[in-house]
Amino acid sequence: MMEKHYYTSLTRNMTLIVIVVSFTPLILIAGLIGYYFETSYREKVMEHLHELVEKHQQLINSFLDEKLSYIKVLADSYTYDELTDEIFLQNKLVILQNAYSGVFVDLGVVNSAGVQISYAGSLKLLNADYSKAEWFREAIKRDYYLTDVFLGLRRTPHFIISVKKRRGDTEWLLRATIDFVAFNSLVEQIHIGKTGSAFIVNSAGELQTRPGVELAPNITSLLSRISWARMAGAGNAEAVGSSSDEVKTSSSGSNVISGIVKSRNGNIIYILMPLKSGEWTLAYLQDQADAFAEVNRARVIALAIFIFGCLAIVLVALFISGKVVGQIKRADLEKEMMNEQVIEAGKLASIGELAAGIAHEINNPVAIMVEEAGWMEDLLEEQELQQSKNVDEFSRSLKQIGIQGVRCKEITHKLLSFARKTDPVQHEIQVNDTIEEILSLCGERSKFNNIRVQTELDRRLPLISASPTEMQQVFMNLINNAIDAIGSGGGLLEIRSRVEGDKVVVDIADTGHGISKSVMARIFDPFFTTKPVGKGTGLGLSICYGIIKKLGGNLTVDSSVGLGTTFHVNIPIHGGKS
């Protein structure tokens, strides 16, 4: 349980570290680039809107100045008598309408009493009395005058351009009505995006053209506080006033004011510029979301990419952490198995030493038993004992004791020879003798497992130079592994020896379960075993491989799953004799 918690905690910590290390630069870079991009883009959008509105401001001012200039030229070029002639005035109106596409609606001459004494146009306004009209009272005071848009006697929106002239001691006005539709279309040309539109208001905040959108109350309040005359004196944007729902973003003295007004439906960008010497204001409005639609779209795309990147980082972090922790877990398991196998190898070494000690101790009493049996056989040769009726039975038993004692002595001798801790001094040895010696030790085990042992040993094998104990260890391990592979179900164990070129080759083949390809790649690795814990240390084949390689030979294996395995021991001949 503690190990599971440890690996879970390690996976979690590694995942968090990878995520933090990956997210930190990503967030910083995305934040900085996003901030500078958005700031720069917003500034460019505002500059573009300022430039566009300023161009239309110049266009509208030029339109008004141009129409005023036409009336001034007309008043300066002709006499009072000529202009009061209705036929002459009608001809001039037709010329102006043809030249300027009907912008001029009518012409009229108004005397100092406010009575229109001459008129050219489609309405019947001859002798119309303007003495009480506000525009007349203002126009008679100035040399030139352009009125606000109003309904007047014609009951339709229009505005008037007038020029004051003198005739003797009296003053008179030449006035022209400008078509509202043509003037309004000029302003409506300022249209950007879905919500951007422009309109004109006078100094009292009254509309002079039709706005393209419905004006919010705070916008109307803002427009009513504009006074370009006050701002020209103050020299800053604060003359507009302030309120809790208004945020100013820029100002250029008395030439332009721009800012953002908050509303329930969203923030609105406004740009204000003076017209008609500050008497009118050209106002441009656009929803902030519409004006900055591109940057909002870029923000959404960047956010989607950021989220996708974050998910990718999290998945990669989980994958890498799981992979690394899995390798650590496997390494820990292999380390634990290695420790167990080292302990098991130590136990086997101790058992080997114990077996050698026991064999040595058994060898002495066995030798005494054999000697005593021989002495008893000598006693049976005496005359007195020869007359016993059981003398033949005694002789047979003593002979059997001697035979079995000699056999025990040979077994303990071989066991001592195999387990003896001696330096691997090389001698000239006969491989066949070593094989037969090991088979005699493993004979009982093979019979117990019902395994038939078949040998084909070449009796003409040359001697090889090797350590007898090491060669015993090699063939002991390979033969025991073959017996283990066959199991208790019985099978065939074949051992063949022969000469191939300058090498002695020994094949040890079994009819066991075989070795898979995945296991074959690691079969000679130290501490690798397919046997259950306690049945093998994983050192046998590794030691055999090392011994044969040290002699300059090679140890190879061929195996098929379900058919069996064959080990090939190749040992070089070092000038040995037959």
Number of C-alpha atoms within 10 A of each C-alpha: 5 7 9 10 10 11 16 14 12 16 22 16 13 19 22 16 14 17 18 14 11 16 17 11 11 14 13 11 12 14 12 11 12 16 12 11 15 18 13 11 15 16 12 12 14 19 12 12 22 18 12 14 22 19 13 18 21 12 14 18 16 13 14 17 14 12 18 21 15 13 20 20 11 15 20 12 11 10 12 17 8 12 23 19 15 19 14 13 21 19 12 17 22 17 13 20 15 12 11 11 9 16 19 24 20 25 25 26 29 27 21 16 15 20 17 23 19 22 27 25 19 8 11 10 18 17 15 15 17 18 16 10 12 10 20 22 13 13 20 22 10 12 12 20 19 21 19 20 20 17 11 13 12 11 8 12 16 21 20 23 26 29 25 22 21 11 9 6 5 10 14 22 25 24 27 27 19 22 18 20 13 13 18 17 12 16 23 15 11 17 17 15 12 10 16 21 20 26 21 23 24 24 19 13 18 15 19 22 23 16 19 15 13 8 11 15 10 15 17 13 13 18 21 16 15 25 21 26 16 13 18 15 11 13 16 17 23 13 18 18 10 13 11 7 11 18 15 16 13 14 17 11 16 22 18 20 23 23 16 20 23 17 14 6 8 11 17 22 24 23 23 25 22 26 20 17 10 19 17 23 27 25 22 24 26 24 21 18 15 17 22 18 13 14 18 14 11 15 15 12 12 14 13 12 12 16 12 12 15 17 12 12 18 19 14 15 21 19 14 16 21 19 13 15 18 14 12 13 15 12 12 12 12 14 12 12 16 17 13 16 22 16 13 18 18 13 12 14 13 12 13 18 16 13 16 21 15 14 20 16 12 14 21 11 13 20 16 12 16 20 14 15 21 15 12 15 19 11 13 17 12 10 9 9 12 13 10 11 9 11 15 12 10 15 17 13 14 19 17 13 18 21 14 14 21 17 13 17 21 13 17 21 15 17 19 20 15 20 20 14 12 11 9 12 11 14 13 17 18 20 27 20 12 17 22 15 17 22 18 12 14 15 15 11 14 25 13 10 16 17 21 13 16 12 14 13 17 15 13 13 20 22 19 23 19 24 19 20 19 20 21 18 19 22 22 22 18 19 23 17 17 25 25 17 19 24 17 14 9 17 18 18 21 17 18 17 22 19 17 11 9 13 18 21 21 24 19 20 23 27 23 26 17 20 20 12 12 8 12 14 9 13 18 21 16 16 23 21 20 13 12 8 12 10 11 18 25 22 19 22 22 16 18 23 19 16 20 20 14 11 18 12 18 18 19 12 15 13 20 15 12 12 12 19 21 22 19 17 23 23 24 21 22 15 12 15 13 10
